[in-house]
């Protein structure tokens, strides 16, 4: 089986997740900056989650472009990832509505941790299916970002109970780490296209 259907389905689910999140944004009742102030936590949590969904979409896209075929195990691993990502609108709204209170902020971190672990499981499932000499296995390498992220999420969950700003800072750090693009897959795909031309 080719990967196109898996990618198209995942793209659709991620688009729905983004749509749900934006529909949860409330319009201020008034026309002054003071009317927006109560909505700032909601907007900040939305921006953070939008960035995270974008990061997952980009990395998922690149990962599937160096995957030759899908298997049943990959389909289930992908659904597992989509399950965790589908919880992001809930925890985003909960955290924003409650102005980054400890429990909602920790719950957000739990969903981020679950998403990160699910992505790692999908990646390992693909590598196991394609072989240790596959393009993805070689391109992932030691995967320092993938190993550091769960640690930072765990620290953020604990930090939320000390002060939610600690958790918020760590969530932003993880997003910043992943925003810096890893060009290995893009360079590999460009080399393959040049070789085929």
N, C-alpha and C positions, 0 to 999 in steps of 0.2 A: 504494500500500500504506500502511495506517495504521501507527502506531508501536507499537501495543499488544503485538504478538508480539515485537518487538525488545526492548521493555522487560521483558516477562515472562521471556523467555529470559535476559536479563542479570541480572534479579533472582534467578533460579534458580541461575545460576553463582556469583554473589556469595554466596548463602546457602551453597552447597557449600564455597566457599573459607573462609568463617567456621567452618563445621562442621569442616573438616579442621584448621584452626588450633587450635580448642578441644580436639579429640581428641588433639592432640599434647602437651597439658599433662599432665604426670605428677603423680600424687598422691604427696605426701611419705610416706615410710616412717617414721612416728613421729608423736608428738603434741605436740612442743615447737616453739617458734619457731626453734630451732637447726636443726630438720629442714627448715624452709622456706628457710633462707638460701641453700643451693646452687641453689634454683629461682628466686631473685629475677631473675637476668638473663633467664631464659626467660619469666617473667611480664611483665617490663618490655617485652621485644620483642613479646610477644603484645598487650599494651595498645596500644603504638604502632601495630602493624599493624591492630588492630581499628579504631582511630580513622581510619587511612588508608582502609580499606575503607568505613567509614561516610561519609567525605568523598566518595569516588568515587560511592558509591550515591546520596547526596543530590544531588550536582551532575549526575549522569547523569539522574536522575529529573526534575530541573527542566529540563534541556536538552531532553529528549524531549517535555516538556509544551508547549514552544513550537515544536515541529517538526511540520509539517503532514503529511508523508508520508515513507516510507523509499524508498531506492533500493538497487540492488545494491552500489554503492560504499560506502554507509553501512553495510550489513550486514557487509562485509569490514572496514571501519574499526573497527566495533564488536567484531568477532572479534579483531582485532589488539589492541585495548584489553584484552579479556578474557584473551588469552594472557598479557600482561604481568602482569595482576592475579593470574592463576592461579599465578604463580611466587612470590608473596608468602609463602605458607605455607612453602615450601622455604627461602627466605633468612631468614625470621623464625626458623625452627627452628635453622638453621645458626648464625645470629648469637647467639641465646640460649644454645644448647648450648655454644658456645665463648667465652662470657663477653665478647662484643663484641670479639673479636680482629680485627685489621686487615683481613684478606682477606674474612671473612664480612661484616663491617660495610660494606666497600666494595661487595661484591656486592649487599647490600641496597640501597645507594644506586643501583647500576646498574639494578636492577629498578624502583626508584622513578622514576628518570630515564626509563626505557623506558615506564613507565605514564603519566607526565606527557606525554611526547611523543605517545604513542598517543591520549591524551585530546584533545590539541590537534589531531591529525590528524582525529579523529572530528568535533570541533567545526568545523573548517575544511571538511570534506566536507559537513556539514549546511548550513553557510552557503553554500557553492558551489552546492549543490542548490536551496536555498530562495531564494537571491538576496541581493544586498548590501543590499536594503531590507527583508529579513525581520526578524521580531521578534527572533530570536536574534542576528543581526548587530548590530542596534541595541542590544540589551541587553548583549552582551559588551563592546562599546566597545573601549577600548584594551587591555583584558585584562592589567593590570599584574601580577596574581598569576600568571597563566599564563606571563608572560615572566620573572618573577623566580624561579619555582620551579626550572626547569632549571639556572639559574645556581647556586642554592643547593645543588642535588643534586650538581652537578659539583664544587663546593667541598667538599662533604661527602665525596665519594669520595676526593678528594686528601687531605683532612683525616684520613681514617681511617688513612692510613699515617704521619701525624705523631703523632696520638693519637686513638684511637677515640672519646674523649669529645667531640672537636671535631665529628665526624660525627654522633654522637648528638644533640648540641645543635642542629645545623643541621636534622636530621630533625624534631626537635620544633618548631623555628621554622617550618618549612614547614607542618607540621600546624596550628600555631596560626594562621598566616596564613589558611589555608583554613577553619578552624573558625569564624572570624568570618564570619557569614553575609552574603552579598551579596543583599540583598533585592530587587534590580531585577526578577528574573524573577517572584518571588512577587507583588510589587506589580503587575506587568503582568498576571499571570493574574487577580488580584482585580479589576482594572479591566475586563478582558474579561468576567468573570462578571457584574459590575454592569451593563455595557452590554447584555448579553444578557437580563438579568432584566426 
